[in-house]
Amino acid sequence: MWWRDFYPKSKPRQAKGGIKAQSQRGAIGQTWWAKRWISVLESFDIGARLSRGKSYARRGQVLSVDVGKGEVKASVQGSRPQPYKVHIGVKTLTDAEWKKLTAVLSKQAIFLAKLLAGEMPQDIEQAFTEAGLSLFPQKSRDLKTDCSCPDYSNPCKHIAAVYYLLGEEFDRDPFLLFRLRGLGREELLGMLGEVGRPAAGSAPAPAEPLTADARAFWGDAESQGNDLLGEVAAPPVSAALPQRLGNFPFWRGQERLLDAVKPTYEAASSQGLDVVLGETKHP
């Protein structure tokens, strides 16, 4: 209705050191699970507050975001000197519901494999459905939002800004969705790992000890000659370890962390290759 967007417009104060959305144009959220989360926000039909919330997220008006079990606490700089306090509460699953869910998830090893790779399995919602549960909030009572701003609408633009940043963060770490539903990453993986754990009382296979003979460990250098190091080449993937770790949570920089460090890794790799091959030029 027309009156839903009829509220005094105000210009937010410039925030220093805020969290800026990495996506500066178009939709926010790249993965299907991030987009699904954003669709929950968009289903609220809050009109112009939705676009203003996206603008707040991209300008860096959100100062902090803390994701806990069943809740998100955030601070957003608005038009007043004191930042507004945002709280988003998500209905958590009970211990019995988590046990029921992990029993379903453990039936397919692909679920655990993809989660360990930082990816949300496409069929995981079917597993939730089979357990009589849902990964995303489905009803209004599953989600409670509050903001200390004077806006009568709930959710307001400040809550919307936090929603968008959460969507981007879910891209980076899908386990945050499980945390919001009440179970942390290590707890979830621990419950899934119980299925493949050896039965109580069974002795683990002894590890093969390392030899104390240096020649046997490294091999016969004389027989290998110049091939001791094997083939020397630049890594096929630059900055492989940082890429595996993923982007820094709620990054505040103008440029993605991985984009910033990748040129340094590439330069170091090239220089290291020259040193090993003896092609370094000395002054």
TAZI-V101524 format. One record per backbone hydrogen bond with DSSP energy under -0.5 kcal/mol. CO is the residue of the C=O (numbers start at 1). NH is the residue of the N-H. E is the energy in kcal/mol with one decimal. If there is no record, write none. Layout:
co={CO,CO}
nh={NH,NH}
e={E,E}
This chain:
co={1,2,3,5,10,18,19,22,31,32,33,34,35,36,37,37,38,39,41,42,46,47,47,48,49,50,51,52,53,54,55,56,56,57,61,61,62,64,65,66,66,68,68,70,71,72,73,74,75,75,76,76,78,81,84,84,85,86,87,88,89,94,95,96,97,98,99,100,101,101,102,104,105,108,108,109,110,111,112,113,114,115,119,121,122,123,123,124,125,126,127,128,129,139,140,142,144,146,156,157,158,159,160,161,162,163,164,165,166,167,168,169,173,174,174,175,176,177,178,179,179,181,184,185,186,187,188,189,190,192,193,194,199,212,213,214,215,219,220,221,224,225,227,231,237,239,240,241,242,248,251,256,257,258,259,261,262,263,264,265,266,267,268,269,270,271,272,273,274,274,275,280}
nh={4,5,6,7,12,20,62,24,35,36,37,38,39,40,40,41,42,43,44,45,49,50,51,52,53,54,55,56,57,58,59,60,61,21,63,77,19,75,67,68,73,70,71,90,68,88,66,86,63,64,78,84,13,83,76,86,148,74,146,72,144,98,99,100,101,102,103,104,104,105,106,107,108,111,112,113,114,115,116,117,119,118,121,124,125,126,127,128,129,130,131,133,132,142,143,91,89,87,160,161,162,163,164,165,166,167,168,169,170,171,172,173,176,177,178,179,180,181,183,70,182,93,188,189,190,191,192,193,194,195,197,197,202,214,217,218,219,221,224,225,227,228,230,233,240,243,244,245,246,251,20,260,261,262,263,265,266,267,268,269,270,271,272,273,274,275,276,277,279,280,278,282}
e={-1.4,-1.0,-0.9,-1.3,-0.5,-0.6,-0.6,-0.8,-2.4,-1.8,-1.6,-2.2,-2.0,-1.0,-0.7,-1.2,-2.4,-1.3,-1.7,-1.1,-1.5,-1.7,-0.6,-2.2,-2.1,-1.8,-2.0,-2.2,-2.1,-1.9,-1.7,-1.0,-2.3,-2.1,-0.6,-3.1,-3.4,-1.9,-0.5,-0.6,-2.4,-0.8,-0.9,-2.5,-3.0,-2.5,-3.0,-2.8,-2.8,-1.3,-0.6,-3.2,-2.8,-0.5,-2.6,-0.6,-1.5,-2.4,-2.2,-2.3,-2.8,-2.3,-2.2,-1.9,-2.3,-2.9,-1.6,-1.1,-0.5,-2.6,-2.3,-1.1,-1.5,-1.3,-0.7,-2.3,-2.4,-2.1,-2.4,-1.1,-2.8,-1.7,-0.7,-1.5,-0.5,-0.7,-1.2,-1.9,-2.4,-2.6,-1.5,-3.5,-1.6,-1.7,-1.3,-2.7,-4.1,-2.9,-2.3,-2.0,-1.5,-2.3,-2.1,-1.9,-2.4,-2.0,-1.8,-2.1,-2.3,-1.1,-1.2,-2.7,-1.7,-1.4,-0.7,-2.2,-2.3,-1.2,-2.4,-0.8,-1.5,-3.0,-2.5,-2.6,-2.1,-2.1,-2.3,-2.1,-0.8,-0.8,-0.5,-0.7,-1.7,-0.8,-2.1,-2.8,-2.2,-1.0,-1.5,-1.7,-2.1,-0.9,-0.9,-0.6,-0.8,-2.1,-2.0,-2.2,-1.7,-0.9,-0.6,-1.8,-2.1,-1.8,-0.6,-1.9,-2.3,-2.2,-2.5,-2.4,-1.9,-2.3,-2.7,-2.0,-1.7,-1.9,-2.2,-2.1,-3.2,-0.7,-0.9,-0.5}
